Amino acid sequence: MNTRDNSWPDRLFEMLKRGGVRQVGYVPDAGHTRLIDRCCADDEIRDVALTTEEEGVALAAGAWLGGERAALLMQSSGVGNCVNMFSLARTCRFPLLMFITMRGEWEEFNPWQVPMGSIVDPVLKLCEAEVYRVHTPEEVAGAAERAVQQAFGGERIAAVILSQQLIGKKVWTK
Amino acid sequence: MRLERRAAMAVLLADRGDDLLVIPGLGSTAWDAAAAGDNDRNFYLWGAMGGAAMIGLGLALAQPKRRVAVITGDGEMLMGLGSLATIGIQRPRNLAVIVFDNGVYGETGMQPSHTQSGVDLIGVAGACGIGTCLDVRDEEALADLARRLKDLGETLFARVLIAAEEPPRVLPLRDGVALKERFRTAIGVKP
């Protein structure tokens, strides 16, 4: 069966463009492959590959200081890498727009993904993020639009969490 | 020979011009920058350890016509060492990362940092692809760095060897929202 709508990364990309995002920081991630490719191919977007996700929190703050909008793409494990750096966004009310792909929650083969994956939502909420959980392709555009508005309109942390059901399980044997 | 930190900061920020934007890293370099004269175009860090260079990168990319100087300590730089790799592949022409290296964590009681045991930040920056990497150990080299800072042609990294001392603290504004808003207003981005 292959009726899954796999075009949802394009909805995220369209929302980044419509939201005027000019810098996109990311740590390479399978679930974000298409969105990263589209950002890299876009002349108006500066794609910034990071060594760790917390760099992207600081990058977004610097972008906003300079009058630009940034977004941060990561996998669920990256949330844990960001927790202290979120203090920068919280203390100074920097906009922080994040699109987070989930691991460790649905048909996960790798148990090492579970400890962080299982606490992503509460960790983000403790860090005062607005969290938008997405399970189906139909929900993606609406959630991303609200997150863009919340981040840049309200100068807040906003996270769209893309569930593993949406992304599909990682294929381990080919 | 090691330079005196307050005097070194004063040399770097003298006649800075309105187009120099400064990110002082948390701790002593923030006090040094405040002592050199408060400026709306300083975004002092009171936290976010390891993030100074990346804030500078985001700012430099957003403001390509202005110069950006991150001036931070060796401990702060060590916590964000990966950001030198990230900057090394972006290489904005208008970004300078300057590390005041005294080999100790001054704010927490002068415990030794990795640089005291031989970790070479200049070597790291060069290996990450940053084009100009300077070792500033005397007044002459400091004056040269100050001149280069006035007219950046490529991404620059400088290690400024300073003495481990604790001059009296000069504390800048610490309200993060106010620091952000006054910075953005000063450079004329949307209030």
Interface residues (C-beta under 8 A of the other chain):
Chain A: R22 Q23 R46 V48 A49 L50 T51 T52 E54 E55 G56 V57 A58 L59 A60 A61 G62 A63 W64 L65 G66 G67 E68 A70 N84 M85 S87 L88 T91 C92 R93 F94
Chain B: L21 I23 F43 W46 G47 A48 M49 G50 G51 A52 A53 M54 I55 G56 L57 G58 L59 A60 L61 A62 Q63 G80 G82 S83 A85 T86 I89 Q90 G176 V177 L179 K180 F183 R184 I187 V189 K190
